[in-house]
């Protein structure tokens, strides 16, 4: 009987601790600090830089626009910046998450500081946590000036009237989500002459590692970086990301720099039209037509950085039909 009483007291204590933790997460978090009091000057140089980043590097417009999934790689088809792309349980997400409208229809009521905090720490105007399908953990590692440029650019987008549903995380993510935002740790953008360092910076901006690695519960599994294998569930089966390490048998180790660049640039050829795919096909989430607009110098730098990454022997089965 004494042992049962002790176990009961321990369980009661654990229950109290769990409840206290839940209350703390729901009431005290997220806590990344107040939105900074900033007013970003929309210079022509900033807007141009932001347009390049948002469309071809950080690819903000990938999620915050409408994509035509009846065509290969889902090229943009409208609603530029108006949001609405859904990330749901059918795709392996712990809830229903919707990319918000980032045109002035919505953001006109946000200060530059509130946008900056959301993009770099994951806390929105109302102080609510954003699910990290929005890559604030990466964007908070970039140069502040690049973030300013992206904000300057999206402020210039035409307003599109489109209301987006509230995201609905499943339990217990609806509690854990408050622990996910983190304070930014900005870095300076390296000189383009330091090709490897600059390539690493661009990789952080593009998020290659997020998709080209194995993941568990939304996080990259240590030791699998760039080795491919992340699964993207679709209505007709699973698409897996390829191994982009320089392993000669299972990765891209036999690719020259020129072949790497050409793989991207094929999608900006004036004659290229994204082909229609059959209804039973497995499409790719890779936004080729967006990344294809990257400067050759930037693609060269990414290749240079990938050449320094440890090769991983991981033969990926790219497609698996249902």
N, C-alpha and C positions, 0 to 999 in steps of 0.2 A: 504493500500500500504506500509506503514511504517513497519508493522509487516512482510510482505512478504520480504521486503528488509533485515530485521534483520535475518529472517530465512535463506535467501540466503547467507548472510555473514557467519552465523554459519556453514552452510553446506560446504561452500567454505573453511573455516578454518579447518573443520574436514577432508576434502579431502586432504588439504595440509599436515596436521599432518599424515594422513594415508600414503601418498606418501613418506613422510620423514621417517616414520617407516619402510616401505618396503625397501627404499634405504639403511637405516642403517643396517637392517637385512641381506641384500644381499651383502653389502660391508664391514661392520665392524665385522660381526659375521660369524662363531663362534670364540670366543676368550677365549681359555683355556690356553693360553701361548704357548711358543715354545716347541718343542719336547726336552726332556732332553738329555744331552750329556752323554750317558751311554754305556758301553760295558759289556754285561752280560757274565760272565765266565760260560761255559757249563760243570759244574762238573757232575759226575755220579749221585750224590745225587739230584742235581737240575733237571736233565733230568728225573730221575725216579719219582720224586715228580710231575713234570709237566705232565708226561705221565698219572699218576694216576688222577690228577685233570682234564686234558683235555678230558679224556675218561670216567670218572666215577663220577665226581662231577660238575665241570663247564660245562661239556659235549660240549666243543667247537667242537669236531668232529661230533657231531650230525647234526649241520647245514652245516658244511664245508666238508661234504662227501656226497656220494650218498646213499639214503635209498631205500630199496625194499618195496614199499607200497603194493605189492601183498601179503605180509606176515604180520602177526599180529605185531603191534607196529613198523613196518617199520625198521627192523634191517639194519645195515650198509651192503652195498653190493659192495662197490668199491669206486674208486676215493677218497682215503683216504686223506682228507685235501684239495682236489682240488676244493671244493665249487660247486656252481651252484644251490643249493636248492632255489626255488622261493617262495616268499611271495607276493601274488597278490590280486587284488580287489575281486576275487572270494572267497578268504579266509577272506575277511573283512579288508584288508590293504588299506591304502590310496595311492595306487600306485603299482608299480612293484619293488620289492626289491630282490636282489640276493646275496646269501652268497658268498663272494669272495674266490678265490684260496689262501690258506695260506701256500702252500708248497713253497720251495725255487724258484720254477719257477717264482713266483711273488715277494715273499718277499726278495729275494736276493738283490734287489735294495733298500730295506728299511733298515734304521739303527735300532738298538735295541730301541733307544729312540723314533723313529717314531712308531714302533709297540706298545711300551708301552703307548704312548699318545693315539693311536687309541683304544686300549683295555680298558683304564681306563677313558678316557674323551670323546671319540666319534669323534675325529678329525683325518682324514687320512693323508697320506704323503703329499698330495697336499693342505692340509688345509681345505678340504671339510668336512661338517658335515655328520655323519653316522646316519641312522635312528635307533632308539633304539630297533628294533628287535634284534640288537646286544646289549647285556646287559651291556654296559659300565657303566651305573649308579650303577649297583651292583658291578661290578669288581673293580670300583674305591673306594669301601668301604673295600676291602680285604687288607691283608698284602702285602706290596710291594714284599716281598720275594716270595710269592706264584705266583705273576704275573711274576717275573723273571723266576721262574721255568717253567711256561707254555711257555714263550718265548724261553727258552733254549730247551725245548722239540720240539716245532714246527720248530725250526731251524734245527733239526735233521731229519725231515721228508724227504722221497725221493721226489725229484722234479717231478711233474706231469704236463705235458704240456696240459693245458686246459684254454682257454680264456673265461671269464665270462662277460656277458653284463653289461653295466652301469645300476645302479638302476634309476628308473624314478618315483619320487614322483609326485602325483597329486597336482593341485592347491587347496588350498593355502599351502599345506604341503611343497611344493617346496620352499616356503619362510620361513614358520615356522620352518622347520627342522634346520635352522641355529641357532635358539634359544634353541635347545634341548641339545647340549653338555654342560657339566659342569665340573668344576675342581674337581679332585679326593679328597676324604676325607678318606685317608687310616687309617686302624686300625691294631693293632697287633693281630696275631692269638692267641686266648686264649689257656691256657693249656688244654690238653685233660682230665685232672683230674676234671676240672670244666665243668661237662657234659652239663649243661644247656647253659652256655655261649658258649661253643664249638659247641653245636648243633645250636645255633642261627647263629654263624659264617658260619657253613656249609649250613644252609638254605639260607643265603645271597648268597653264592657261587652257590648253585644249582638253585636258582630262583623259589622255590616251590610257593612262594606267587604270582609270576607273573601269573601263570596259575590257581592256586587254589583259585581264588578270582573273584569277579565280576569286570568288567572293563568298562570304558566309554572313548572313544576316545584314547584308548591305555594306559590309566592310571588306576591303581587299585582304586576302589571306597572305600573310608575310611569307616571302620566298617565292611567290608566284607572279610577281610584278612583270607585266608585259608578256608573260608566257601564254596568254590567251586562255580560253575555256569558259569565260562568263556566258551564261545562258540567257537568251532572249526568247521568251515564250510568245508564240503567236497562235492564231486560230488553226493553222495547219501543221504546226510542229515547232521545233526548237532550232534557233540559229545560235551558233557559238562563235565567239570572237576568235580570230586567228592569233597565233603566236607571232609576235613582232620583235622577238629578240633575235640576235644574230646567230642562232643555232643553224648549222648548215643543212641539217636534214629536216627538222620540224619547224624551223622559223624562217627568217628572211636573210639568212647568212649568205646566200648565193646571189642576193640582189645587189646590183651596183647602185651607187647614189643616183645615177641617171635613171635607172629603172624605177627606183622608189619615187622620184619626182614625177616621172611620166605616168605612174599609176594614178596619181592625183590629177595631173593636168589633162588627162584624157577627158575629164568631165567638164572642162571649160572650153573644149574645142568648139568652134563656131558651128560645126556640123552635128554636134552631139545632141540627141534628144533622148531623155530617159525613157526606155522602152516600157510598154505596157507588160504587165505580168499576168499570168493566168490566175484565176480565182483560187486554185489549189496550190499555188506556189508559196514558198517560204521566202519572204522578203528580208532585206537587211536593214537594220536601224542606222547603219553608218551613213551620216549625211554627206555623201561624197560631193554633191554639187556645191556644198557650202565650203568644205575644207579645200576643195579644188581651187578656190580663189585665193589661197595663201600664196604669198610671194615665194618665188623659187628659192631665194636666199633663206627664207624661214624654213622651208621644207628641207633644204640642205642642212640647216642647223639641227633640225629634229633628227635627221638621219645620223649626223655626227654624234649626237648624244646617245641615240640608241646603240651606236657602235661601241659605247663604253659600258653598256649594261651587261650584266652576266648572262650569257646564253643559257636558255632553259630547254631541256629536252622534253617537249610536251607535244605529242602528236594529237592535234585537235580534230575530232569528228565534227565538221562544220555544220551539218544539217541532220536532223532526225525527225522524220515525219511521224505524225500521230497514227 
